[in-house]
Amino acid sequence: MSNEEILKAVFPFLEGIDLVTCMLVCKQWREIAQDDYFWKCLCAKRWPSICKQASPPTLSYHKLFKTFYKRQHSKPFLPPRLSFNDLEFYIDMWAEENLIFSEVVPGPVLRKGTWTPPSGISDVLRYHLSSPDYKMTFPMQPRFNIPLGQSLSVSVLVSRKDSKKVACVINKSLFDYIDRSTYRAMAFDYLDFSPAHPFVSGIRAWISLLFMDHGNEGAIDVFGIELDFCDAANTEDQVLWLLDMLDWK
Ligand SMILES: *[C@@H]1O[C@H](CO)[C@@H](O)[C@H](O)[C@H]1NC(C)=O
């Protein structure tokens, strides 16, 4: 038997992943393994009904197998249509009904990594802030104390300059989770998406107060604010795409 005949006899018995590996061996193996017959054998094992048709439903069985054998993970993202330069965030906070914080934060300020957190913050928080999850943060200047034991609420609107529209990110949610072990007080709200995306739901915007704990039972010393959409968006482009999908009015 020639080399080629041996390969042709063996290839039909291989699993897909092994056939793919064989294609990397050399040009001759690659050319032989490209024969759609082998891929038809693999498709027939995975989706027997597909091979009842005379011809493959895509260009080739090879393509079909390659595409659907495994979930495609890293789908490339097109460049977002929105940019942080176009955005402004309106952040307001209340303790009971008293306004305790009210700022317009420009998009480029909120975007990741444009400030250094103060010295003296906990290691837990330092580790959290340097983790790769995409989060938008900005410093509280001057730092201020937030009373505990009162209900703290927050609202966030975002405006875009390109279309002169506004969307709601957080609609008066409570900071009902103040975690003294991670030094964060957290609130969330579900995002409202444009009717152009009717089946998207369940994605939250999270806002956290980053604080230092001086052992004071009654108050926390807040030095920064974090906004993230880690349920769904973990890079800057993903965040911009997500914001673009909101119900802009
Ligand atoms: C915000 O919350 C209030 C009270 O729950 C509700 O009446 C209102 O419709 C909400 N607004 C938006 C834009 O979701």
The ligand as a MOL file (V3000), in Angstrom:
LIG
                    3D

  0  0  0     0  0            999 V3000
M  V30 BEGIN CTAB
M  V30 COUNTS 14 14 0 0 0
M  V30 BEGIN ATOM
M  V30 1 C -38.2810 54.5600 37.2540 0
M  V30 2 O -38.8870 54.0270 38.4120 0
M  V30 3 C -40.1570 54.5710 38.6790 0
M  V30 4 C -40.5920 54.0640 40.0290 0
M  V30 5 O -40.3640 52.7030 40.1730 0
M  V30 6 C -41.0970 54.1870 37.5640 0
M  V30 7 O -42.3870 54.7010 37.8020 0
M  V30 8 C -40.5510 54.7550 36.2630 0
M  V30 9 O -41.3490 54.3510 35.1760 0
M  V30 10 C -39.1240 54.3040 36.0340 0
M  V30 11 N -38.5720 55.0020 34.8990 0
M  V30 12 C -37.8950 54.3910 33.9210 0
M  V30 13 C -37.3570 55.2650 32.8440 0
M  V30 14 O -37.6960 53.1970 33.9160 0
M  V30 END ATOM
M  V30 BEGIN BOND
M  V30 1 1 1 2
M  V30 2 1 1 10
M  V30 3 1 2 3
M  V30 4 1 3 4
M  V30 5 1 3 6
M  V30 6 1 4 5
M  V30 7 1 6 7
M  V30 8 1 6 8
M  V30 9 1 8 9
M  V30 10 1 8 10
M  V30 11 1 10 11
M  V30 12 1 11 12
M  V30 13 1 12 13
M  V30 14 2 12 14
M  V30 END BOND
M  V30 END CTAB
M  END
